[in-house]
Amino acid sequence: MKRSSILLTLFFFASVFSQNITFSKEKLNLLNEFNLENKSRAFLIYQNGKMINEKYFGKKFLNQQPFDEHSEWYWASAGKSLTAVLIGIAQQENLLHINDPVSQYLGKWTGMDKKEEDKITIKHLLTMTSGLDYTKDQKCESSQCYVIKNPAGSFWYYDTSAYSQLAKVIEKASHKTIDQYTSEKLAGSGISGKWIKYENGLVFSSNAKAFLQFGKLVLNKGKLDGKVYYQYDDYFRQMTDTSQNLNPSYGYLWWLNGKSSIRIPGIEKMFNQSLVPNAPKDMLCALGKNGQILDIIPSQNLIIIRMGENPNLYSNMIKFHRELWEKILE
């Protein structure tokens, strides 16, 4: 590539966000067509306090009713980001502290000796740095499956099995089921749904507007429709910032854009690039299997929701996310 072309490309990426992201009718049609072609079920765009796109596609499942605003869909791992908010609320209620050992709430929960087990804190689970052996059978629910691979806090790996202990921590600390705690603390927010069993953990399921309400709650730093659901304290500031130096693109169960490097699920290697290189640097994301996407861009007062099936059985969800943003910025 010629030097002039390289400079032009760099200039484009540097300058594209010096102006507002806008959505013409033609662009919205293009985006909706892209989502239709890629097995989306819901695609919402909310900007500057207004819904500017609300589209539903296809059927919830084969031979069922059309997917609409009332249809529920699982968030998959995007529900991890909801768990992070619930942990923050529980800490504000003095039910727990993220520097507490997980064993303080769960008792004996691993196959390790007590000394090593007690080194794993709630924060380690929030940041994917528990040190547990991620090569184990991720569907195993026995405590004996949880054994040490790296010292707690020394290595980052996307371990859903380890993360799943956080719901149990909330339940033990609050003396409520995770569904009860969620509905009680978010009552009136519009974030209605339920936690459902998925493999050896839980995922949240709701309609697309409830997913959007969650995005609005985080964008508004705990406030929604005149009600405060959590105080924007140090925990919540840290939740959407780099939480450790092992993966700059990860907060407390939130993905962060605009960082110099990233580790992604299922791979140990660090990549010297950001999550979505051509998207705004301040974007935070709740992301789940098969392309469940909640993108929040504070600088643009913008939220984007995508729910649906895997666009392609062999597709890369990171690639799909990036292609979506290429369409947004065309």
N, C-alpha and C positions, 0 to 999 in steps of 0.2 A: 504494500500500500504506500502511495506517495505521501511525503511529509505533509503536504497541503491537505490531503484527504484525512490524515490522522488528526491534524489540528482542527479541521472542520467538525469531525466527529466529536472530539473532546469539547469543542465549543458548544455543540448542540446539547450534550449532556449537562454541561455546566450552566447553560443559559435557559434550558427549557422550563425550569421551575422559578425563573425570575418573573414569570407571568402566571396568571391563574389558569387552572385546568377548567375548560369549559366543555359543554356537551351540546352540540347542535343536534337538530332532529336527525340529520344524516348520520352523525356519529352514533347516536343511540340506536338507530336502525341497524347499523353495522355491528354494534356490540351485541344486540339481541340476536341477530342472525348467527354470529359467532357462538353464542351460548346455546342456541338451538341446535347447531351442528355438533356441539360438544357435550350433549346429553345433560345440560343443565336443567334443573327443575325450577329454580328461582334465581332471578338476577335483579338486584335492587341497587339503586344509586340515590344517596341522600346527601344533599349539599346545601350549605347555608340555611339549615333549618327547614328544607323542603324536600319532599320526595320527588325526584325528577325522572325516575324510571322504576317501574314495578311490573315485572314480567314473570309469568309462570309458563312452564313448558311441559308438554307431555303428560304422562300419568305417573302417579306415585309409584306404583309397581305394575307389572304387566297385567292387563285385563281388569284394572281397577279404575276408579273414578279419576277424572283429570286432576292434575296437581293445581292447587289454587292457594289463596292466601290463608286458608284454614288447614292445609295439609301439613303434617309434621314430618320432619326429616332429621336424621341424626347429625350432630355437629362433629362427630368423630373426635379427633384430638383437639379440635378447636375448643372443646369443653374443658381442656386443661386450663385455658385462660380464665374461664369462669371459676374454676377451682382456686386459682390464684387470688381472685377478688374475694372469694369466700374466706380464704385463709387470712387475708388482710382485715376483713370485717371481724373475724374471730379474735384476731390479735387486738384490735381496738376495743373489744369487749373484755379484754384480759382473760380470755379463755385459754390462750396459748401464747407462746412467743416463738418466732421462727428459729431462734438459736437453741431451743429446747431439743433434747434428744427425742427421736421418734419413740423410743422405748418408754419414755415417761408416760406416754398415752396408750401404747399398744402392748406394753409388757414384752415378753419374749416373742419376737416376730421374725427372726432370721435363724439360720442354721449356724451362726457364728457364736463365739464365746461372748459373754456380756461386755467385756472390756472393749472389744472391737465394735460390737453392736451399738453401744452407747455413744460412739463417736459420730454416728450418722444423725444429723439434725433435720428438722423440718426444712430448713433452708437448703440443705443438700438435695432434698427431693424436689424442691421448687426450681432448682437450677440444673437439674440432671447431672449432679456431681456426687452421687451417693457412693460411688466406688464399687457397687455390687456387680457381680459377674453377669454381664449382658449376653454372654454366649449361651446361657442356660436356656431351657425351654421356657419361652415367654408365656406359655399357657399354664404352666405349673403353678398351683395355688398353695402348695405346701411350704411351710416356713423353711424347710430344709433346702428349698431351691434358692434361697437368698444367701449367697456366700460371697466373701470378699474377693475382688479381683485387683482393685487399686485402693490405696488409702483414700478415705472420704475427703472430697474436695480437691483431689489431685488430677482427675481426668473427667472429661465431659463425654457423655454418651447418652443418646436419646432412648431412655429406658422406661417404656410405658408401664411395665410391670412394677418397677420401683415407685413410680409416680402414683400408682393406684392406691398406695397406702395412705395418701393424704385425705381421701374421703373417710377412711376409717379414723384418722386422727380427729377430723372435724366431728365425727359422730361421738367419739369418746369424750372429747372436750366439751361438747354442747349437750350431751345426753339426748340428742335428737337424731333421727335418721337424716341422711344427706338431703333427701327430698324435703323433709320438714324444715330443715335449716335454710335451704335455698328459698323455699316459698315464703318463709317467715321474714327473712332479711331483705328480700326483694319484693315484698308485697306492694302492689300498686305501681310497680315499675313497668309492667307489660312484659317482663321476662318470665313468661309462664312456660312450663314444660315439665319434663320429668327425666330423671336419671334411669338409664336402662342398662341391664347387664350386657357386657360385650367382652367375650373371651374371659380373661381373668380380672377385668376391671369394670368401670362404668363409663358410659358416654351420655351426654345430654341430648335430648331430643325436643324440638319445638317447631313452630312454624317460622317462616322467614322473617316476619315482622318482629317476633320476639328476639331473634338473632340480631336484628337491627337495633332494637331497644338496648341490648347489651352493648353494642357499639356506641350508641349515644351516651350511655352511662359512663363509659370509660373516656370518651371524647370530652365529656363535660366534667370530668374529674370527680365523679361520685354524686353529681346532682342530676336530677331528671324531673321535669315538670314541677319545679318548685320544691321538691323534696330532696333532702340530703340522705343518701344511703350509706355513704362512708366519707370520713374526713380525708382530704388529700394530704396525708402525712408522709413521713420519710419512707414508710413501706411502699406506699402507692407511687411515690416518685421513683423509687428503686425498681418497682415492678416492671416498668417500661423503659428501663435503661440497662446497659450491660451489667450483668449481675456477678460476673466472674471473669477472669482473664483467659479462660480456656476456650470460650466461644463468644466473641464480642457481639454476635448477632442474637444472643439469647438473654432475656430478662428473667423474670419469675414466670415461667410457662408462657411467655409471649415471645414471638419472633420480632426482631428489630431490623429495619432496613438501614442502608447508608453506612454500614460498618465496613472496615477494611478486610475482614475475613469472616468465614462462616464454617461451621461443621453442620452437616445435615443428617437426618435420621438414617440409621443403618450403615453408616460409614464412619470410620475412625479418622480419616484424613481431614485436614484443614484446607479449605479453598480460599485463595486470595481474591475474593470478590464479595460483593454484597448479595443479599437475598434476591432483590429484583433491581439490577443495576440502573435501569432507565426509569424507575419510579422515584417519587420524592424521598429524600433521605430521612425525613422524620416519620415515615410510615411505620406503624406497628400492626402486627398481624396475628390473628388467631387462626390457625390452619389445621385442617384435618384430612384424613384419608379420603381419597377419591375426589379431591378438589373442593372440600368445604372451606370457604374463604370468608374471612372478615378482615377487611383492610380499613384502617383508620389513619387519615392524613390530617393532623391538626392544622398545619399551615394552609391547607385548602378547605378547612371546615367540611371535610368530605368523608363519607363512609360508603364502602362498596361491599355488597354481599353476593356470594355465589354459593348455591346449594345444588347438589346433584350427584349423578353417577360418575364413575370413572370415565373421562372423555374417550379413553381408548384403553383396552385391557393391558396394553404394554406401555402406555404413556407415562411420562415423568411428570409428577405433579408440579415440581419446580418449573419445568419447562412450560407447562400449561399456564401457570401463574404469570410467568414472564410474557408469554404470548398475549395474554389478556391485557397486560399493561402496554404492550406494543400497539394493540388496537385502540386503547384509551388515548394514547398520545399521537396517533396518526393525524 
